[in-house]
Amino acid sequence: MKVGYAQFEPVFGDKETNIETILRLLKEGVHQEADLLVLPELCNTGYVFRSEKELRILSENVPNGGTTKELIKFAENSKLYIVAGLCESEDDKYFNSAVIVGPEGFIAKYRKAHLFNEENLWFTKGDSQFQVCNIPNARLGTMICFDWFFPEAVRILALNGAQIICHPSNLVLPYCQRALLGAAIQNRVFIITANRIGAERGVKFTGMSQIIDPNMKVLARSGREKEEIRTVEINPRMADSKRMNDYNDLWLDRRVDLYHPLLEQRRII
């Protein structure tokens, strides 16, 4: 199958312009014969919120909000699968979420588990499980931006059968693109990071969206400033084998009898 990402610069607060840009880029991805495209975190609103009023105005219900409906309509008409980050509202709470849609309509949503910096002022920590969705020819897992900093997120998705991990992002730290090389090989999965570019309200984003394969090979990577769609051909079944050699299998070698401290909230000083 052919997978890819869209890297661009959303305009804060201008959902109409952002959706126009998203649809334009998705059309370009269809011209490149993509089966799956990943968009950045909060791609329809921008990232740097400063008040609850802004959240109230810009957030929307999932799956009944305008952005999700536009994505579903496009997916149905183009036979494309899309993973996109947006601002979700439910019961006076706001979530940094991602939607997964396809030709069959709305598939799932994921709410960001690990909030970064001032996101903690505005968003509620996600209550989603690290779920895996089946689409034709592949199994998708989703995490959002700072989730990458917690290796448990990628590991649980991989243990749940994900072949491709979709990673909508607004990255500002300089580590992620290199660090995810390790995550890909340690879990034998593809990782598609769709990052944004530009600056917003004093925050500078790193760009460098990328696609990594289970052998840690960078199949595509964009620059720091350029709007771009990149697509590559992959075989998702490459992620099914966890064998490293005749004697080592990543799953069979796990020492679950020693991993109990992972479930404890504690600091060792």
Residue, then its C-alpha position, 0 to 999 in steps of 0.5 A: m500500500k502507499v502511505g504518506y503525510a502532509q506537512f504544512e502550517p495551520v493558521f491559528g483560529d482560521k478553521e475555514t482556511n485550514i480545512e481548505t489547505i487540508l483538502r488541497l493537500l489531500k487531493e495532492g496525496v490522492h494524485q500520488e495514489a496514496d491509500l493512507l495519509v496522516l495530518p498534523e496535530l490540531c491541524n484544523t485550529g492551530y496549537v497555541f491556545r490561550s483561553e477557554k473561550e478560544l477552545r469553546i469557539l474552535s473545538e467540535n464534536v467528534p464525529n459530528g463536527g464540521t472538520t470530521k464531516e469534511l474529512i469523511k466526505f473526502a475519504e468516501n469520494s477518494k477511497l482514502y484513509i485519513v488520520a488527522g489531529l483536531c480539538e474535540s469538545e465533549d461535556d464541557k471538556y476539551f481533548n487534543s484528539a485524532v480522528i481516523v476516517g475512511p471510505e466507510g466513514f468514521i472509524a475511531k478517535y484517539r484522545k492524547a494521553h500525555l499532554f505537553n507543557e501548557e496543554n495541561l492548562w486547557f485540555t483534559k488528559g485522554d481517556s482512550q485506550f491505545q487501540v488498533c484499527n483494521i483497514p484493508n491491508a493494514r492495522l493502524g495505531t495512533m498516538i499524538c505528538f508528546d505521546w512518543f516520549f513514553p515508550e509504553a505507548v508505542r509498545i502497547l500499540a505494537l503488542n496490540g497488533a499495529q503494523i503502522i503507527c500514525h503520529p499527528s504532531n506539533l513537535v517543538l523539542p529536537y529529539c523526536q525524529r531521531a528517537l523514533l528510529g529506536a522505537a521503530i526497530q524496538n517494536r518492529v513497526f512503521i511510524i508515520t510522523a506528520n509534523r507542522i511547520g512555522a511559528e505560532r504565538g512565539v512557539k517554533f515547530t520543527g517540521m521534518s515529518q518522516i516515515i520510518d520502517p521496522n528496520m529503522k530506515v527513513l523512507a521519507r523525511s521533509g525539511r524544517e520549513k517546506e509545506e509538503i506531501r510525501t508518499v511511499e510504498i510499503n508492505p505492512r506485513m513487514a511489521d508482523s515478524k518480531r524475529m531478530n535472528d534464530y534465537n531472538d524474538l522481540w515478543l517471546d523474549r519479553r521478561v514480563d515477570l520482571y516488568h511489574p514496576l512499569l505499573e507503579q507511580r514512583r520515583i527512585i531517588 
